[in-house]
Amino acid sequence: MAADAHGPCIGPSVSEILESHAGGTGSPTKTAARVADAIAARGDDGTWLSTVPREQLLAAAEEIEKRPGARTLPLYGVPFGVKDSIDVEGVATTLACPDYAYIATATAPVVQRLLDAGALYVGKTSLDQFATGLNGTRTPHRIPRSVYGRDMISGGSSSGSALAVALGQVPFAVATDTAGSGRVPAALNGVIGFKPSRGLISTVGLVPACKSLDCISVMAGSIDDVDRVFTVMAGRDDADAWTRDRGPSYGGGPIRVGLPPVEELEFFGDTTMRDAHMAFRAQASRVCTVVDVSLEPFLAAGSLLYQGPWVAERLVEFGDFLAAQPDSIHPVVREILIGGQRYTAVDTFAALQRLAELKASAARLWQSMDVLVVPTIGTTFTVPEVLASPIDCNTMLGHYTHFGNLLDLLGVAIPLGTTPDGRPYSAMLLGAALTDDTVLQFAANLLDEPREPSSPVSVNPAAVEEHI
């Protein structure tokens, strides 16, 4: 990434692309050419692991144009990228590990829903190997850098998905978020990272990291883009054991905002990031209904993820490969996988019991708030800093994200600007499961984005209550 890079350069939004295609000032073919040119101009900067060749991309765009009723498709000719842990038929799924790679024989349902809606598949975006990491450096390929330059990490594991949007190459990208992999790179590149409630988007066709926690997520430049894409991506899939229906639409009225005590917030000595977040909190407090909420049960749950038996769940998918070809695995990823071998069944049940207690504690807090607001990350790192201390830096990056899926929460990372020294800062908005629409509405309010009320969603109130 260029040393003088200074932030995201978001390209045309989904709505702008659709308007140009419908009005005739643009077309899917013209959009495809623009995207191909933009990617080629940058060369290998670590954003993409593979892309559709230019002529094939143009041909795919022409095919979209020829579909009956093409202009009425909700994503007519809108380009997008897919994290390289998600299958696209006929394309290699590599997880940033060449020796693990295979050619997918079917397309993941989430990607197929986008294709059916008229979206244009551009290629596979880079990631921390085996989706293990929050920093973007755990790869045998070129290490991507943040659009803010100065050798700042891109964040991971969905590093390429965030960059593809921040560079203006595509308006949205499909990512994943098991422990913060969609929210952390969004924060480090000035884009929106939306991790919906687990089960709303099918994970069939995703190579699992921790299958009980994995979640497909979205990178985009605006809440409107998130809304448009999420509407297409979400849908029940009974082939997914964790599938469930969407929760109710935002019902209007005040949104109660939980803010932790200042002394419970951690910025790891980064006073500049602290000052930026506190200024945002002060501003938000003047216009929101604020509730004081302790972070203790949330952080306690987060500590279970990599300091508990959930790390062993990665061995369900990668244990045989680790045993057969350990030298093919990135050294830091290999160390993490080997660490999972030390946990016993007793450890697992003890952790599950502790997590149940923490879920009960958190559930009581949700009775008094609708959204919990915390920093997305407490500080930033350069690539050399992460390479020198890969585990500790990664732990700090996940301080506010690790507990999300363990506690069955949804999260939206929103960009808030830059600090006086030119680094991005971001807030993360968390909600109880199936309150996605309320949290997205609050995100739009904070970003001063107009937002159309969502279509009513049929929902079983008892099912919602069960998850709060």
N, C-alpha and C positions, 0 to 999 in steps of 0.2 A: 504494500500500500504506500502511496506517495507520502513523503515526510511532511508535505505541506497540506495534507488532507485536513479538513476542518469540520466535517460533519456530513450528515446524510444529504443526498440530492434526490428526493423522492420524485419518481416519474409520474406520468399520467395515472390518475386513479381509475378504479374499475368503472365508475360512472362516466368519467371523461372518455375512456376508451369506448364504452358502449355507445355514448352519444356520437362520437366521431364515426363509428361503424354504421350506426343507424342513419346518420345524416349524410353520409357519402363523402365527408371530408377525409375520412380514413377508411381502412378496410383491414380485415384480419391479415391479409397478405402484406400490406404496408406495415402493419404493426409487427409482424413476424420479421420482416427485413430490418426494422429499427432495432429490435431486440438482438438479432444475430449480429448486427454491426456493433452494437454497444458492448456485447460480450467479447467480440473479436478485438475491439480496440484496446481492451484492458489486458488481453492475453491471460496467462495463467497467474492469477493473483490469489488463488486458493479458494475462490468462491464456489466454483463448479468442479465436480469430479467427472462429469460427462455431459455433453449437450447434443441435441439433435443436430446433425449437419445442416448447414444453411439451406441447401436445395430441398432436403427432406422436410425441413420446418416450413418452408414456403408451400410445399405441396400439401402438407397437413392443413395449413391455413386455407388453401384453396378448397380442400375437401369440406372444411367447415362451412365455407361460403355457399357450397352447392347443396347443403342439407335442406330439405323441405322446411319452410318456416324458420330458417336459420336466424333471421334478425330478431325473432321473438325469444331466442334462447337467453336465459338469465346471465350467462357469461360468454356471450357470442364473441369469439375470437380473443378473449382475454388471456394473455400469457401467464404461465406460472411455473414454478420450480418445485421439485419434490426431494425431500431429504433422502439420502442414499441408504436408508434402512427400510424403505417402503418399496414394495414391488410395482414395477411397470412391465407388462408383458413384453418379452423380447429384449429387455434391457438388463444389463448386469446390475445386480444388487451387491455392493461390495462392503458396506459398513467401514470403509476406509481401511480394509485389510485385503490386499490383493489375493492372498492365498485362500481366503474364505469365500471369495466371490462366486456367484452362480448366476445363470441367466433365468430370469423369472418366467414362469410358464403361464402366469395369470396376473392380471392387474388388481391391486388392492381395491376393495369396494370404495374407499374414500376417493381415490384417484379416479375411478370409473365414474363416480357421480359427477365429478368436475368435468370430465370429458363429455359425458352425456349432456351436460349443461352448456356445451359449446366452448369450454376453455381449451387453450392451446398449450400442450405439454412442451416445455423447453428443454428440460434436462434434470440431472441429479445434482443436488447441492452437497457440499462437503460437511463433515461432521467429525467430532472426536470419535476415535475408533470404538466400534461396538456401542456407540452412544454412551460412552463411559467418560464423563467429564463435563465441566462447565466452562472450559477456557479456550477450546479450539486449537490447542497445541499438540494434542495427542493423535497425531496423524503421520503416516509415512510420506505424505504428499507435502506440497508447499503449505506452510503455516499461514493462514489468513490473518489480516490485521484489521482493526477497527477503522471505520471511515473517519474517525477523529485523529488518525495518524499518530505520530510520535511513538511508534512501535507498540501501541496499546493492543492488547489482545482483542480478538473479535468476540470472545465468549463462545460457549458451546453448550451442549454438543451440537446444537443446530446452527453452527457458525455460518455455513453458506446460505442457509435460508434467510437469515437476518441480513446478510450482506447483499444478496440479490435484490432485496427490497430497498435497502438503504442506498444502494448505488443507482436506483431508478431503472434497473433492468427489467423487473417484473413488478406488478402492483401488489402481488401477494405470493406467498410460498407456503407449502405444506411442511410442517416441522413436527417434532415430538417433544414431549415434556414429561419426564419421569420424576426428575428431582430439581427442575429449574431450567432444563435444556432449551426451552423456548423463551423463557422470560429473561434469563441472564444475557444472552446475545442481543436480544431486543434492546435491553437497557444500554448495552455498550455500543450500539449503533444507531440510537435515536429513532427507533421504530416501535410499533405496537406489537407486543407478544401476548396472544390470547390463548390461555390454557383452559378450555371449557371443563365443565363437570365431566368426570370420567364416565365413559359408556355412551355419551351422546354421539360420538363419532366412532365408527367401527375401527378396531385395530387389527382386523383380519388383513393379512398381507404385510403386516409390520413385523420385522424380525425383532422379537422382544428383547428388551434389556432386563427389566423386572416386570414380568407379565401381569402381576397383580396390581401394579402401579402405573403401567404405561398409559400414555394419553397422547393422541394426535392433537397438535396445536396449529395455530395460524400466525404467520407474520404478515403485517400489512402496514400501510402508511396512514390509515385513518380508521375510525370506528365504523364509518359507513362501509368501507371496504370489508372490514371484519364481518359486519352484519350480512352483507350480500353473499360472502363466501361461506360463512357458517350456515346460512340457511340451506345452501346446497349440500354442504359436507355432512351435516347432521342427519341422522336417520337411523331408525332401529335396524339392527342386523342380528338376527337370531343365531347366526354362526359365531357371534362374539359372545362369550359367556358373561361378559360384563355389560352388555348392552342395556340401555334404558331410555325412556322417552324424555323429551325436554320438559322442563318445569314451566311454571306460569309466566306470563308476560308481566312486565313492570306495571303495577297497578296505579301509579301516580302517587302524589303525596310526598312528604319529606322522607329522605333516606338517612337513616341513623348511621353515623360514621364512628367506628371505634378507633381511638388513638391510644397507643401504649404510652405509659409514663416515659418521660425523656430518659430517665436513668436506666430503662430496660433496652434502649436502643444502642446498637453497637456499630461503630464506624471504623474500628481498628486503627485508631489514632489519626484518621483522616479528617481533620477539623474543617477543611474546605467542603467536603461532601456533607459533613454534619450541618454546617451553616446553611448550605443550600436546602437541605431537607427541612430544617427547622423553619426557614423562611416560607417554604411551601406549606408546612403545617399551620403556621400562623395565618396565612392567607385563607386556607381551607376552613379553619376554625371560625372565621368571621362569617362564612356563608353556609355552613353546614350545622346540622344537629349533631353535636359531638358527645361521645360516651367514652369514659375512661375504661380501658380494657387492658388487663395484664397479658403479656406475651408468654408467660411462664409455661403454660401447657403446650403452646405451639412450638416453642423452642425445644422443650423436652422431647416432643414427638420427633422433631427434626433430627435430634442427636441419635435416634434409633437407626436412621437410614444407613449410614456408613460406619457407625460404631455398634451395629447390631446385625442380626442374621439376614436382613434383606439383601445385603451384598452377596450372600450365598445364592440368592435366586438367579443371579446372572449365570451361575454354573449350570442351570437347567438347560440353557441354550448353548453356552459356550464351553461347558466342562469337557466334552469329548474333544473339541478342537484344541483346547488348552493342553490336554494330555498328549494329543498326537503331534501337534505342531507348535510348541510353546515359543519357539524362536520367531514364528511368524507374527507374533502379537507385540504391539508397542510395549516397551519395558514398564511404563507406569500402569498401563491397563493390565498387563500380565501380573504385576504385583498386587493389584486390587483383586483380580480374580483368584489368585492363590490365597489371598487373605480370607476369602469366603469359605475356604475349606476347613477353617478351624471351628466353625460353629456347629453345635450339636442340636438334636431335636429338643432337648431341654432348654437350650438357649432360645430356640425359636418360640416355644410355647410361653416362656417367661416374657419375651418381648411382645408377643401378641396380647398377653394379659395386661402388660403395662400400657400398650397402645390403647386397649379398650378403656382403661381408666382415664387416659388423657383425652380420648374422644368424648367421654362423658363430661369431663371438665370443660372442654371447648364448646360442647353443645349447649351448656348452660350460658356461656357468654353470648352465643348467637341469639339468645332470647331477647337481648337488649340492644343488638346492633344488626345492621343489614350489610355493612361493608367494613372490613378491617383494612386500614391504610398503614403500610410500612414502606421503608425504602426497598427497591428491588435488589440493589446491592449496596453494601456499605462503603466500598472503596473500589478502585480500579487497579489493574496491574499491567505492566509491560510484558512482552514475550520473554525477555531474559529473566525477569523476576519469577515468572511461572516455571520456566525451565529449571531454575535454580532451586525452587521449593514447590514442586508440583502438587503435593498432597495438601500442605497447609494453605496455599493460595486457593486451591479449589474449595476447601472447607469454608473459607471466609466468603467466597463468592456465593455459596449455597446457604449462608446463614439464614436468610429470610425465605428461601424457596424449598428447602428440603422437606419441610413438614406438609406441604400442600396436598400431595396425593395420599400420604399416609392418613391424613385427617379428612380426606374426601372433600377437598375444597376446590373451588375454581379460582383462577387468578388472571388479572390483566396488568401487564407492565406497560405504563404509559410514559413517553418522553416528556420531560419538563423544561429542558433547555440545557445550558452549559454552566459550569462553575466559572469563577473569574479566571482560573488557569486553563480554561478551554476543554474541560472534560465533561462528558455527558452525565446527567443525573436523572433518575427515574423513580417514579412511585409505583408500588404494586398494590392493586386493589384486590382484596380477597373476599370471597363470599362462600356461604354454606352451599352444599351440593344442590343443584337445580335452581339456583337463584341467578343464573347467568344473565338474564335480561335486565335485572335490576342493577347488577354490577356494570354491565355495558352502558346502561343509561347514565350511571354516575360517572363513568369514564368520559362519556360524551359531554357531560356537564362541565367537568374539569377542563376538558380541552376546548370548550366553547364550540362544540360541533352541534349543529342541528341534527335531530334524530327523529325519524318517523316512528310512531308507536308500532311495536311489533304486532303481527297478526296474532289473534288469540290462539293459545295452545291448549289443546285438550289435555287435562292432567288430573290424576287422582290425588286429591289433597292429602290423603293418608300416606301416599308414597312420598310426598314432599316432606311431611312431618317426620317420617321415619329417618330422613337423612339430615335433619337439622338438629 
